[in-house]
Amino acid sequence: TAKALKNLISFTGKTVEEIIPLFTENPAKMLNIFANKGSIDNGKDADIIILDDKINILKTIVGGKLVWEI
């Protein structure tokens, strides 16, 4: 969640770019689905959240389709 992301950034002093793999790449690798999920690349599922500069979720895209928006 956005709250967990904010907490990790606050507690570790790391950047969003450094923390995001903990929420995306690492779980996908552990679940053995990294070929389709966990990062943005050609041929992968288009599941993405769009954040603002304060790490609030603005949009959620699943399978390339907008499914939620503020």
PQR file with spaces between the fields and no chain letter, atoms N, CA, C, O and H, PARSE charges and radii, in Angstrom:
ATOM       1  N    THR     1       0.838   -1.189    0.000 -0.4000 1.5000
ATOM       2  CA   THR     1       0.000    0.000    0.000 -0.0000 2.0000
ATOM       3  C    THR     1       0.875    1.241    0.000  0.5500 1.7000
ATOM       4  O    THR     1       2.077    1.165    0.253 -0.5500 1.4000
ATOM       5  N    ALA     2       0.268    2.376   -0.283 -0.4000 1.5000
ATOM       6  CA   ALA     2       1.000    3.635   -0.286 -0.0000 2.0000
ATOM       7  C    ALA     2       1.537    3.952    1.108  0.5500 1.7000
ATOM       8  O    ALA     2       2.633    4.496    1.240 -0.5500 1.4000
ATOM       9  H    ALA     2      -0.708    2.438   -0.488  0.4000 1.0000
ATOM      10  N    LYS     3       0.778    3.617    2.141 -0.4000 1.5000
ATOM      11  CA   LYS     3       1.218    3.870    3.521 -0.0000 2.0000
ATOM      12  C    LYS     3       2.482    3.077    3.842  0.5500 1.7000
ATOM      13  O    LYS     3       3.410    3.611    4.450 -0.5500 1.4000
ATOM      14  H    LYS     3      -0.113    3.175    2.034  0.4000 1.0000
ATOM      15  N    ALA     4       2.524    1.832    3.448 -0.4000 1.5000
ATOM      16  CA   ALA     4       3.713    1.007    3.683 -0.0000 2.0000
ATOM      17  C    ALA     4       4.912    1.573    2.929  0.5500 1.7000
ATOM      18  O    ALA     4       6.021    1.602    3.463 -0.5500 1.4000
ATOM      19  H    ALA     4       1.770    1.398    2.955  0.4000 1.0000
ATOM      20  N    LEU     5       4.702    2.019    1.703 -0.4000 1.5000
ATOM      21  CA   LEU     5       5.774    2.625    0.907 -0.0000 2.0000
ATOM      22  C    LEU     5       6.285    3.883    1.596  0.5500 1.7000
ATOM      23  O    LEU     5       7.495    4.077    1.719 -0.5500 1.4000
ATOM      24  H    LEU     5       3.801    1.995    1.270  0.4000 1.0000
ATOM      25  N    LYS     6       5.378    4.731    2.042 -0.4000 1.5000
ATOM      26  CA   LYS     6       5.773    5.957    2.755 -0.0000 2.0000
ATOM      27  C    LYS     6       6.560    5.619    4.019  0.5500 1.7000
ATOM      28  O    LYS     6       7.573    6.257    4.306 -0.5500 1.4000
ATOM      29  H    LYS     6       4.396    4.573    1.942  0.4000 1.0000
ATOM      30  N    ASN     7       6.103    4.623    4.772 -0.4000 1.5000
ATOM      31  CA   ASN     7       6.800    4.229    5.994 -0.0000 2.0000
ATOM      32  C    ASN     7       8.214    3.739    5.704  0.5500 1.7000
ATOM      33  O    ASN     7       9.156    4.134    6.390 -0.5500 1.4000
ATOM      34  H    ASN     7       5.280    4.104    4.539  0.4000 1.0000
ATOM      35  N    LEU     8       8.372    2.895    4.711 -0.4000 1.5000
ATOM      36  CA   LEU     8       9.707    2.385    4.379 -0.0000 2.0000
ATOM      37  C    LEU     8      10.648    3.500    3.957  0.5500 1.7000
ATOM      38  O    LEU     8      11.819    3.504    4.337 -0.5500 1.4000
ATOM      39  H    LEU     8       7.606    2.574    4.153  0.4000 1.0000
ATOM      40  N    ILE     9      10.148    4.439    3.179 -0.4000 1.5000
ATOM      41  CA   ILE     9      10.972    5.574    2.762 -0.0000 2.0000
ATOM      42  C    ILE     9      11.387    6.381    3.993  0.5500 1.7000
ATOM      43  O    ILE     9      12.546    6.771    4.129 -0.5500 1.4000
ATOM      44  H    ILE     9       9.197    4.436    2.870  0.4000 1.0000
ATOM      45  N    SER    10      10.432    6.624    4.881 -0.4000 1.5000
ATOM      46  CA   SER    10      10.708    7.390    6.098 -0.0000 2.0000
ATOM      47  C    SER    10      11.707    6.667    7.002  0.5500 1.7000
ATOM      48  O    SER    10      12.654    7.285    7.489 -0.5500 1.4000
ATOM      49  H    SER    10       9.490    6.307    4.770  0.4000 1.0000
ATOM      50  N    PHE    11      11.510    5.386    7.228 -0.4000 1.5000
ATOM      51  CA   PHE    11      12.356    4.624    8.150 -0.0000 2.0000
ATOM      52  C    PHE    11      13.763    4.365    7.613  0.5500 1.7000
ATOM      53  O    PHE    11      14.727    4.322    8.377 -0.5500 1.4000
ATOM      54  H    PHE    11      10.740    4.885    6.833  0.4000 1.0000
ATOM      55  N    THR    12      13.876    4.193    6.289 -0.4000 1.5000
ATOM      56  CA   THR    12      15.178    3.823    5.711 -0.0000 2.0000
ATOM      57  C    THR    12      15.942    4.990    5.111  0.5500 1.7000
ATOM      58  O    THR    12      17.163    4.923    4.966 -0.5500 1.4000
ATOM      59  H    THR    12      13.093    4.229    5.668  0.4000 1.0000
ATOM      60  N    GLY    13      15.233    6.063    4.759 -0.4000 1.5000
ATOM      61  CA   GLY    13      15.899    7.182    4.083 -0.0000 2.0000
ATOM      62  C    GLY    13      16.189    6.899    2.627  0.5500 1.7000
ATOM      63  O    GLY    13      16.861    7.689    1.963 -0.5500 1.4000
ATOM      64  H    GLY    13      14.242    6.117    4.877  0.4000 1.0000
ATOM      65  N    LYS    14      15.693    5.785    2.122 -0.4000 1.5000
ATOM      66  CA   LYS    14      15.887    5.427    0.713 -0.0000 2.0000
ATOM      67  C    LYS    14      14.891    6.180   -0.162  0.5500 1.7000
ATOM      68  O    LYS    14      13.911    6.735    0.334 -0.5500 1.4000
ATOM      69  H    LYS    14      15.147    5.144    2.662  0.4000 1.0000
ATOM      70  N    THR    15      15.150    6.194   -1.464 -0.4000 1.5000
ATOM      71  CA   THR    15      14.263    6.858   -2.415 -0.0000 2.0000
ATOM      72  C    THR    15      13.148    5.912   -2.842  0.5500 1.7000
ATOM      73  O    THR    15      13.220    4.703   -2.617 -0.5500 1.4000
ATOM      74  H    THR    15      15.947    5.743   -1.867  0.4000 1.0000
ATOM      75  N    VAL    16      12.118    6.479   -3.461 -0.4000 1.5000
ATOM      76  CA   VAL    16      11.027    5.677   -4.009 -0.0000 2.0000
ATOM      77  C    VAL    16      11.593    4.650   -4.989  0.5500 1.7000
ATOM      78  O    VAL    16      11.199    3.483   -4.975 -0.5500 1.4000
ATOM      79  H    VAL    16      12.059    7.460   -3.644  0.4000 1.0000
ATOM      80  N    GLU    17      12.506    5.090   -5.827 -0.4000 1.5000
ATOM      81  CA   GLU    17      13.095    4.203   -6.839 -0.0000 2.0000
ATOM      82  C    GLU    17      13.836    3.029   -6.200  0.5500 1.7000
ATOM      83  O    GLU    17      13.874    1.940   -6.774 -0.5500 1.4000
ATOM      84  H    GLU    17      12.826    6.037   -5.838  0.4000 1.0000
ATOM      85  N    GLU    18      14.420    3.234   -5.025 -0.4000 1.5000
ATOM      86  CA   GLU    18      15.130    2.155   -4.351 -0.0000 2.0000
ATOM      87  C    GLU    18      14.172    1.198   -3.641  0.5500 1.7000
ATOM      88  O    GLU    18      14.464    0.009   -3.515 -0.5500 1.4000
ATOM      89  H    GLU    18      14.389    4.119   -4.559  0.4000 1.0000
ATOM      90  N    ILE    19      13.040    1.707   -3.182 -0.4000 1.5000
ATOM      91  CA   ILE    19      12.091    0.904   -2.414 -0.0000 2.0000
ATOM      92  C    ILE    19      11.116    0.120   -3.294  0.5500 1.7000
ATOM      93  O    ILE    19      10.725   -0.990   -2.932 -0.5500 1.4000
ATOM      94  H    ILE    19      12.803    2.673   -3.285  0.4000 1.0000
ATOM      95  N    ILE    20      10.718    0.669   -4.432 -0.4000 1.5000
ATOM      96  CA   ILE    20       9.707    0.042   -5.290 -0.0000 2.0000
ATOM      97  C    ILE    20       9.996   -1.432   -5.589  0.5500 1.7000
ATOM      98  O    ILE    20       9.061   -2.231   -5.559 -0.5500 1.4000
ATOM      99  H    ILE    20      11.035    1.571   -4.726  0.4000 1.0000
ATOM     100  N    PRO    21      11.246   -1.837   -5.877 -0.5600 1.5000
ATOM     101  CA   PRO    21      11.483   -3.266   -6.143  0.2800 2.0000
ATOM     102  C    PRO    21      11.080   -4.181   -4.991  0.5500 1.7000
ATOM     103  O    PRO    21      10.755   -5.346   -5.219 -0.5500 1.4000
ATOM     104  N    LEU    22      11.096   -3.675   -3.760 -0.4000 1.5000
ATOM     105  CA   LEU    22      10.654   -4.486   -2.628 -0.0000 2.0000
ATOM     106  C    LEU    22       9.177   -4.838   -2.736  0.5500 1.7000
ATOM     107  O    LEU    22       8.737   -5.858   -2.206 -0.5500 1.4000
ATOM     108  H    LEU    22      11.360   -2.729   -3.575  0.4000 1.0000
ATOM     109  N    PHE    23       8.415   -3.997   -3.421 -0.4000 1.5000
ATOM     110  CA   PHE    23       6.976   -4.200   -3.580 -0.0000 2.0000
ATOM     111  C    PHE    23       6.616   -4.858   -4.911  0.5500 1.7000
ATOM     112  O    PHE    23       5.496   -5.340   -5.079 -0.5500 1.4000
ATOM     113  H    PHE    23       8.773   -3.168   -3.852  0.4000 1.0000
ATOM     114  N    THR    24       7.550   -4.880   -5.849 -0.4000 1.5000
ATOM     115  CA   THR    24       7.232   -5.349   -7.196 -0.0000 2.0000
ATOM     116  C    THR    24       8.108   -6.524   -7.630  0.5500 1.7000
ATOM     117  O    THR    24       7.634   -7.656   -7.731 -0.5500 1.4000
ATOM     118  H    THR    24       8.460   -4.489   -5.712  0.4000 1.0000
ATOM     119  N    GLU    25       9.366   -6.250   -7.883 -0.4000 1.5000
ATOM     120  CA   GLU    25      10.271   -7.274   -8.413 -0.0000 2.0000
ATOM     121  C    GLU    25      10.481   -8.439   -7.450  0.5500 1.7000
ATOM     122  O    GLU    25      10.350   -9.599   -7.840 -0.5500 1.4000
ATOM     123  H    GLU    25       9.750   -5.331   -7.801  0.4000 1.0000
ATOM     124  N    ASN    26      10.801   -8.136   -6.206 -0.4000 1.5000
ATOM     125  CA   ASN    26      11.105   -9.205   -5.250 -0.0000 2.0000
ATOM     126  C    ASN    26       9.934  -10.165   -5.043  0.5500 1.7000
ATOM     127  O    ASN    26      10.138  -11.377   -5.107 -0.5500 1.4000
ATOM     128  H    ASN    26      10.907   -7.194   -5.890  0.4000 1.0000
ATOM     129  N    PRO    27       8.702   -9.668   -4.793 -0.5600 1.5000
ATOM     130  CA   PRO    27       7.577  -10.610   -4.644  0.2800 2.0000
ATOM     131  C    PRO    27       7.323  -11.424   -5.909  0.5500 1.7000
ATOM     132  O    PRO    27       7.032  -12.617   -5.832 -0.5500 1.4000
ATOM     133  N    ALA    28       7.433  -10.778   -7.080 -0.4000 1.5000
ATOM     134  CA   ALA    28       7.207  -11.504   -8.335 -0.0000 2.0000
ATOM     135  C    ALA    28       8.237  -12.615   -8.519  0.5500 1.7000
ATOM     136  O    ALA    28       7.913  -13.702   -8.996 -0.5500 1.4000
ATOM     137  H    ALA    28       7.669   -9.809   -7.143  0.4000 1.0000
ATOM     138  N    LYS    29       9.468  -12.334   -8.139 -0.4000 1.5000
ATOM     139  CA   LYS    29      10.508  -13.367   -8.237 -0.0000 2.0000
ATOM     140  C    LYS    29      10.239  -14.504   -7.257  0.5500 1.7000
ATOM     141  O    LYS    29      10.400  -15.675   -7.599 -0.5500 1.4000
ATOM     142  H    LYS    29       9.731  -11.451   -7.752  0.4000 1.0000
ATOM     143  N    MET    30       9.826  -14.155   -6.028 -0.4000 1.5000
ATOM     144  CA   MET    30       9.540  -15.189   -5.027 -0.0000 2.0000
ATOM     145  C    MET    30       8.358  -16.064   -5.442  0.5500 1.7000
ATOM     146  O    MET    30       8.328  -17.254   -5.130 -0.5500 1.4000
ATOM     147  H    MET    30       9.695  -13.203   -5.750  0.4000 1.0000
ATOM     148  N    LEU    31       7.390  -15.482   -6.141 -0.4000 1.5000
ATOM     149  CA   LEU    31       6.214  -16.228   -6.603 -0.0000 2.0000
ATOM     150  C    LEU    31       6.430  -16.884   -7.963  0.5500 1.7000
ATOM     151  O    LEU    31       5.536  -17.538   -8.499 -0.5500 1.4000
ATOM     152  H    LEU    31       7.414  -14.515   -6.394  0.4000 1.0000
ATOM     153  N    ASN    32       7.624  -16.700   -8.509 -0.4000 1.5000
ATOM     154  CA   ASN    32       7.989  -17.264   -9.808 -0.0000 2.0000
ATOM     155  C    ASN    32       7.080  -16.772  -10.937  0.5500 1.7000
ATOM     156  O    ASN    32       6.728  -17.533  -11.838 -0.5500 1.4000
ATOM     157  H    ASN    32       8.351  -16.169   -8.073  0.4000 1.0000
ATOM     158  N    ILE    33       6.704  -15.485  -10.875 -0.4000 1.5000
ATOM     159  CA   ILE    33       5.883  -14.878  -11.935 -0.0000 2.0000
ATOM     160  C    ILE    33       6.566  -13.658  -12.541  0.5500 1.7000
ATOM     161  O    ILE    33       5.925  -12.847  -13.209 -0.5500 1.4000
ATOM     162  H    ILE    33       6.990  -14.867  -10.142  0.4000 1.0000
ATOM     163  N    PHE    34       7.875  -13.532  -12.302 -0.4000 1.5000
ATOM     164  CA   PHE    34       8.605  -12.356  -12.776 -0.0000 2.0000
ATOM     165  C    PHE    34       8.627  -12.247  -14.299  0.5500 1.7000
ATOM     166  O    PHE    34       8.840  -11.158  -14.833 -0.5500 1.4000
ATOM     167  H    PHE    34       8.396  -14.191  -11.759  0.4000 1.0000
ATOM     168  N    ALA    35       8.415  -13.343  -14.997 -0.4000 1.5000
ATOM     169  CA   ALA    35       8.373  -13.285  -16.463 -0.0000 2.0000
ATOM     170  C    ALA    35       7.206  -12.428  -16.945  0.5500 1.7000
ATOM     171  O    ALA    35       7.252  -11.879  -18.045 -0.5500 1.4000
ATOM     172  H    ALA    35       8.242  -14.227  -14.563  0.4000 1.0000
ATOM     173  N    ASN    36       6.151  -12.312  -16.118 -0.4000 1.5000
ATOM     174  CA   ASN    36       4.955  -11.562  -16.517 -0.0000 2.0000
ATOM     175  C    ASN    36       4.664  -10.340  -15.657  0.5500 1.7000
ATOM     176  O    ASN    36       3.960   -9.434  -16.102 -0.5500 1.4000
ATOM     177  H    ASN    36       6.114  -12.758  -15.224  0.4000 1.0000
ATOM     178  N    LYS    37       5.180  -10.296  -14.456 -0.4000 1.5000
ATOM     179  CA   LYS    37       4.850   -9.223  -13.514 -0.0000 2.0000
ATOM     180  C    LYS    37       6.089   -8.769  -12.764  0.5500 1.7000
ATOM     181  O    LYS    37       7.122   -9.440  -12.779 -0.5500 1.4000
ATOM     182  H    LYS    37       5.752  -11.032  -14.095  0.4000 1.0000
ATOM     183  N    GLY    38       5.974   -7.613  -12.101 -0.4000 1.5000
ATOM     184  CA   GLY    38       7.042   -7.168  -11.216 -0.0000 2.0000
ATOM     185  C    GLY    38       7.925   -6.069  -11.753  0.5500 1.7000
ATOM     186  O    GLY    38       8.667   -5.444  -10.995 -0.5500 1.4000
ATOM     187  H    GLY    38       5.136   -7.068  -12.089  0.4000 1.0000
ATOM     188  N    SER    39       7.860   -5.822  -13.043 -0.4000 1.5000
ATOM     189  CA   SER    39       8.617   -4.727  -13.644 -0.0000 2.0000
ATOM     190  C    SER    39       7.939   -4.342  -14.961  0.5500 1.7000
ATOM     191  O    SER    39       7.080   -5.056  -15.479 -0.5500 1.4000
ATOM     192  H    SER    39       7.258   -6.330  -13.659  0.4000 1.0000
ATOM     193  N    ILE    40       8.351   -3.202  -15.472 -0.4000 1.5000
ATOM     194  CA   ILE    40       7.791   -2.725  -16.743 -0.0000 2.0000
ATOM     195  C    ILE    40       8.743   -3.148  -17.860  0.5500 1.7000
ATOM     196  O    ILE    40       9.904   -2.742  -17.888 -0.5500 1.4000
ATOM     197  H    ILE    40       9.049   -2.622  -15.052  0.4000 1.0000
ATOM     198  N    ASP    41       8.236   -3.964  -18.772 -0.4000 1.5000
ATOM     199  CA   ASP    41       9.061   -4.446  -19.873 -0.0000 2.0000
ATOM     200  C    ASP    41       8.147   -4.974  -20.975  0.5500 1.7000
ATOM     201  O    ASP    41       6.988   -5.303  -20.724 -0.5500 1.4000
ATOM     202  H    ASP    41       7.292   -4.293  -18.749  0.4000 1.0000
ATOM     203  N    ASN    42       8.667   -5.050  -22.183 -0.4000 1.5000
ATOM     204  CA   ASN    42       7.901   -5.585  -23.301 -0.0000 2.0000
ATOM     205  C    ASN    42       7.407   -6.980  -22.989  0.5500 1.7000
ATOM     206  O    ASN    42       8.164   -7.821  -22.504 -0.5500 1.4000
ATOM     207  H    ASN    42       9.609   -4.782  -22.387  0.4000 1.0000
ATOM     208  N    GLY    43       6.130   -7.230  -23.270 -0.4000 1.5000
ATOM     209  CA   GLY    43       5.555   -8.550  -23.097 -0.0000 2.0000
ATOM     210  C    GLY    43       5.032   -8.840  -21.705  0.5500 1.7000
ATOM     211  O    GLY    43       4.385   -9.865  -21.491 -0.5500 1.4000
ATOM     212  H    GLY    43       5.516   -6.547  -23.664  0.4000 1.0000
ATOM     213  N    LYS    44       5.302   -7.949  -20.744 -0.4000 1.5000
ATOM     214  CA   LYS    44       4.813   -8.170  -19.382 -0.0000 2.0000
ATOM     215  C    LYS    44       3.418   -7.570  -19.235  0.5500 1.7000
ATOM     216  O    LYS    44       3.016   -6.694  -20.001 -0.5500 1.4000
ATOM     217  H    LYS    44       5.828   -7.116  -20.918  0.4000 1.0000
ATOM     218  N    ASP    45       2.683   -8.067  -18.225 -0.4000 1.5000
ATOM     219  CA   ASP    45       1.357   -7.515  -17.931 -0.0000 2.0000
ATOM     220  C    ASP    45       1.491   -6.027  -17.609  0.5500 1.7000
ATOM     221  O    ASP    45       2.455   -5.604  -16.970 -0.5500 1.4000
ATOM     222  H    ASP    45       3.009   -8.779  -17.603  0.4000 1.0000
ATOM     223  N    ALA    46       0.536   -5.260  -18.048 -0.4000 1.5000
ATOM     224  CA   ALA    46       0.566   -3.814  -17.807 -0.0000 2.0000
ATOM     225  C    ALA    46      -0.210   -3.487  -16.533  0.5500 1.7000
ATOM     226  O    ALA    46      -1.280   -2.879  -16.587 -0.5500 1.4000
ATOM     227  H    ALA    46      -0.247   -5.603  -18.566  0.4000 1.0000
ATOM     228  N    ASP    47       0.338   -3.894  -15.390 -0.4000 1.5000
ATOM     229  CA   ASP    47      -0.252   -3.608  -14.088 -0.0000 2.0000
ATOM     230  C    ASP    47       0.613   -2.530  -13.432  0.5500 1.7000
ATOM     231  O    ASP    47       1.766   -2.778  -13.082 -0.5500 1.4000
ATOM     232  H    ASP    47       1.206   -4.388  -15.346  0.4000 1.0000
ATOM     233  N    ILE    48       0.046   -1.334  -13.271 -0.4000 1.5000
ATOM     234  CA   ILE    48       0.837   -0.183  -12.831 -0.0000 2.0000
ATOM     235  C    ILE    48       0.002    0.694  -11.915  0.5500 1.7000
ATOM     236  O    ILE    48      -1.206    0.833  -12.105 -0.5500 1.4000
ATOM     237  H    ILE    48      -0.891   -1.132  -13.556  0.4000 1.0000
ATOM     238  N    ILE    49       0.658    1.291  -10.912 -0.4000 1.5000
ATOM     239  CA   ILE    49       0.005    2.359  -10.165 -0.0000 2.0000
ATOM     240  C    ILE    49       0.743    3.656  -10.473  0.5500 1.7000
ATOM     241  O    ILE    49       1.961    3.664  -10.648 -0.5500 1.4000
ATOM     242  H    ILE    49       1.640    1.179  -10.758  0.4000 1.0000
ATOM     243  N    ILE    50      -0.002    4.739  -10.536 -0.4000 1.5000
ATOM     244  CA   ILE    50       0.568    6.057  -10.769 -0.0000 2.0000
ATOM     245  C    ILE    50       0.498    6.814   -9.447  0.5500 1.7000
ATOM     246  O    ILE    50      -0.568    6.935   -8.844 -0.5500 1.4000
ATOM     247  H    ILE    50      -0.991    4.732  -10.393  0.4000 1.0000
ATOM     248  N    LEU    51       1.652    7.322   -9.005 -0.4000 1.5000
ATOM     249  CA   LEU    51       1.746    8.043   -7.739 -0.0000 2.0000
ATOM     250  C    LEU    51       2.020    9.518   -7.981  0.5500 1.7000
ATOM     251  O    LEU    51       2.605    9.888   -8.999 -0.5500 1.4000
ATOM     252  H    LEU    51       2.518    7.224   -9.495  0.4000 1.0000
ATOM     253  N    ASP    52       1.596   10.361   -7.042 -0.4000 1.5000
ATOM     254  CA   ASP    52       1.987   11.763   -7.109 -0.0000 2.0000
ATOM     255  C    ASP    52       3.292   11.945   -6.342  0.5500 1.7000
ATOM     256  O    ASP    52       3.865   10.974   -5.847 -0.5500 1.4000
ATOM     257  H    ASP    52       1.121   10.060   -6.215  0.4000 1.0000
ATOM     258  N    ASP    53       3.760   13.186   -6.243 -0.4000 1.5000
ATOM     259  CA   ASP    53       5.040   13.430   -5.588 -0.0000 2.0000
ATOM     260  C    ASP    53       5.007   13.220   -4.076  0.5500 1.7000
ATOM     261  O    ASP    53       6.052   13.208   -3.426 -0.5500 1.4000
ATOM     262  H    ASP    53       3.295   13.975   -6.645  0.4000 1.0000
ATOM     263  N    LYS    54       3.808   13.054   -3.516 -0.4000 1.5000
ATOM     264  CA   LYS    54       3.670   12.766   -2.087 -0.0000 2.0000
ATOM     265  C    LYS    54       3.333   11.292   -1.830  0.5500 1.7000
ATOM     266  O    LYS    54       2.947   10.906   -0.727 -0.5500 1.4000
ATOM     267  H    LYS    54       2.959   13.064   -4.045  0.4000 1.0000
ATOM     268  N    ILE    55       3.490   10.486   -2.880 -0.4000 1.5000
ATOM     269  CA   ILE    55       3.275    9.040   -2.835 -0.0000 2.0000
ATOM     270  C    ILE    55       1.816    8.682   -2.529  0.5500 1.7000
ATOM     271  O    ILE    55       1.541    7.725   -1.805 -0.5500 1.4000
ATOM     272  H    ILE    55       3.803   10.799   -3.776  0.4000 1.0000
ATOM     273  N    ASN    56       0.912    9.443   -3.075 -0.4000 1.5000
ATOM     274  CA   ASN    56      -0.511    9.105   -3.036 -0.0000 2.0000
ATOM     275  C    ASN    56      -0.855    8.437   -4.352  0.5500 1.7000
ATOM     276  O    ASN    56      -0.376    8.855   -5.406 -0.5500 1.4000
ATOM     277  H    ASN    56       1.136   10.221   -3.663  0.4000 1.0000
ATOM     278  N    ILE    57      -1.678    7.406   -4.301 -0.4000 1.5000
ATOM     279  CA   ILE    57      -2.062    6.698   -5.525 -0.0000 2.0000
ATOM     280  C    ILE    57      -3.089    7.521   -6.288  0.5500 1.7000
ATOM     281  O    ILE    57      -4.140    7.880   -5.757 -0.5500 1.4000
ATOM     282  H    ILE    57      -2.067    7.066   -3.445  0.4000 1.0000
ATOM     283  N    LEU    58      -2.765    7.811   -7.543 -0.4000 1.5000
ATOM     284  CA   LEU    58      -3.654    8.591   -8.408 -0.0000 2.0000
ATOM     285  C    LEU    58      -4.459    7.707   -9.346  0.5500 1.7000
ATOM     286  O    LEU    58      -5.631    7.970   -9.613 -0.5500 1.4000
ATOM     287  H    LEU    58      -1.911    7.520   -7.974  0.4000 1.0000
ATOM     288  N    LYS    59      -3.816    6.656   -9.845 -0.4000 1.5000
ATOM     289  CA   LYS    59      -4.461    5.763  -10.814 -0.0000 2.0000
ATOM     290  C    LYS    59      -3.951    4.341  -10.619  0.5500 1.7000
ATOM     291  O    LYS    59      -2.821    4.126  -10.179 -0.5500 1.4000
ATOM     292  H    LYS    59      -2.864    6.443   -9.629  0.4000 1.0000
ATOM     293  N    THR    60      -4.798    3.382  -10.954 -0.4000 1.5000
ATOM     294  CA   THR    60      -4.409    1.975  -10.988 -0.0000 2.0000
ATOM     295  C    THR    60      -4.765    1.419  -12.353  0.5500 1.7000
ATOM     296  O    THR    60      -5.899    1.541  -12.817 -0.5500 1.4000
ATOM     297  H    THR    60      -5.715    3.557  -11.312  0.4000 1.0000
ATOM     298  N    ILE    61      -3.780    0.809  -12.985 -0.4000 1.5000
ATOM     299  CA   ILE    61      -3.963    0.234  -14.319 -0.0000 2.0000
ATOM     300  C    ILE    61      -3.682   -1.263  -14.211  0.5500 1.7000
ATOM     301  O    ILE    61      -2.625   -1.665  -13.722 -0.5500 1.4000
ATOM     302  H    ILE    61      -2.859    0.710  -12.608  0.4000 1.0000
ATOM     303  N    VAL    62      -4.616   -2.078  -14.661 -0.4000 1.5000
ATOM     304  CA   VAL    62      -4.465   -3.538  -14.622 -0.0000 2.0000
ATOM     305  C    VAL    62      -4.675   -4.071  -16.029  0.5500 1.7000
ATOM     306  O    VAL    62      -5.690   -3.791  -16.667 -0.5500 1.4000
ATOM     307  H    VAL    62      -5.474   -1.751  -15.058  0.4000 1.0000
ATOM     308  N    GLY    63      -3.714   -4.832  -16.501 -0.4000 1.5000
ATOM     309  CA   GLY    63      -3.805   -5.375  -17.851 -0.0000 2.0000
ATOM     310  C    GLY    63      -3.909   -4.293  -18.910  0.5500 1.7000
ATOM     311  O    GLY    63      -4.503   -4.496  -19.968 -0.5500 1.4000
ATOM     312  H    GLY    63      -2.889   -5.059  -15.983  0.4000 1.0000
ATOM     313  N    GLY    64      -3.319   -3.133  -18.610 -0.4000 1.5000
ATOM     314  CA   GLY    64      -3.330   -2.021  -19.558 -0.0000 2.0000
ATOM     315  C    GLY    64      -4.612   -1.207  -19.540  0.5500 1.7000
ATOM     316  O    GLY    64      -4.769   -0.287  -20.344 -0.5500 1.4000
ATOM     317  H    GLY    64      -2.836   -2.968  -17.751  0.4000 1.0000
ATOM     318  N    LYS    65      -5.542   -1.531  -18.630 -0.4000 1.5000
ATOM     319  CA   LYS    65      -6.811   -0.808  -18.561 -0.0000 2.0000
ATOM     320  C    LYS    65      -6.920   -0.059  -17.242  0.5500 1.7000
ATOM     321  O    LYS    65      -6.614   -0.603  -16.181 -0.5500 1.4000
ATOM     322  H    LYS    65      -5.415   -2.278  -17.977  0.4000 1.0000
ATOM     323  N    LEU    66      -7.353    1.176  -17.317 -0.4000 1.5000
ATOM     324  CA   LEU    66      -7.573    1.978  -16.114 -0.0000 2.0000
ATOM     325  C    LEU    66      -8.719    1.392  -15.311  0.5500 1.7000
ATOM     326  O    LEU    66      -9.838    1.292  -15.814 -0.5500 1.4000
ATOM     327  H    LEU    66      -7.602    1.618  -18.179  0.4000 1.0000
ATOM     328  N    VAL    67      -8.454    0.996  -14.053 -0.4000 1.5000
ATOM     329  CA   VAL    67      -9.481    0.384  -13.235 -0.0000 2.0000
ATOM     330  C    VAL    67      -9.863    1.241  -12.028  0.5500 1.7000
ATOM     331  O    VAL    67     -10.890    1.000  -11.393 -0.5500 1.4000
ATOM     332  H    VAL    67      -7.545    1.077  -13.644  0.4000 1.0000
ATOM     333  N    TRP    68      -9.024    2.255  -11.708 -0.4000 1.5000
ATOM     334  CA   TRP    68      -9.336    3.149  -10.606 -0.0000 2.0000
ATOM     335  C    TRP    68      -8.605    4.466  -10.808  0.5500 1.7000
ATOM     336  O    TRP    68      -7.463    4.497  -11.269 -0.5500 1.4000
ATOM     337  H    TRP    68      -8.190    2.451  -12.224  0.4000 1.0000
ATOM     338  N    GLU    69      -9.272    5.539  -10.461 -0.4000 1.5000
ATOM     339  CA   GLU    69      -8.678    6.865  -10.604 -0.0000 2.0000
ATOM     340  C    GLU    69      -9.343    7.796   -9.584  0.5500 1.7000
ATOM     341  O    GLU    69     -10.539    7.695   -9.307 -0.5500 1.4000
ATOM     342  H    GLU    69     -10.199    5.514  -10.087  0.4000 1.0000
ATOM     343  N    ILE    70      -8.543    8.688   -9.046 -0.4000 1.5000
ATOM     344  CA   ILE    70      -9.098    9.683   -8.117 -0.0000 2.0000
ATOM     345  C    ILE    70     -10.093   10.548   -8.864  0.5500 1.7000
ATOM     346  O    ILE    70     -10.685   11.455   -8.278 -0.5500 1.4000
ATOM     347  H    ILE    70      -7.572    8.770   -9.271  0.4000 1.0000
